[in-house]
Amino acid sequence: MFYEFQGFKPVVKESAFVHQSAVIIGNVIIGEKVYIGPGAVIRGDWGQIIIEDGCNVQENCVVHMFPGVSIRLEEGAHVGHGAIIHGANLGRNVLIGMNAVVMDRSTVGAGSIVGALSFIKADTQIPERSLVVGNPARIIKEVSDSMLDWKTKGTELYQELPGELYSSLKECQPLAEEEADRPKQEKLFQTWNEQQGG
């Protein structure tokens, strides 16, 4: 659902997909091949939110800020299920893990990975390619080339998802029984542990 607020209407590029149960309010700019999942709330009521090309903001995420602040999710930023970005900026190709919280005036540098359930307190500046975990969050090491490649490939799946959703997503009634010839879904991606042989 899209809402105008104080004369500001959201802007969404044609190749982006915003689920109908997401709520987009006011001064929000959504770029090409962006995925916004069900239940996400992006509130550009008190400042501008720019979500650059190829980003994804997954199910039940919240993006907001204090009044007078504008924030940016740079190209390829990946915000996992249930995460909160409040008045913070995300660099290019960042991964924010599920249910992580990134607070006001913080910046997560390009290529960084923030672990699930991490809490980044206000005014934190995370250098590029940092692996960040914990509550409060701390940097534990640098993101390796192989880890960044893994992250990038995962984000590419989300960049392809809008087109797939436009071509095949439709409301339906559930079946009472599984079909005998129900096809198997292709495995498209390995977890980090699987990729490392763990």
Disulfide bonds with the S-S distance in Angstrom:
none
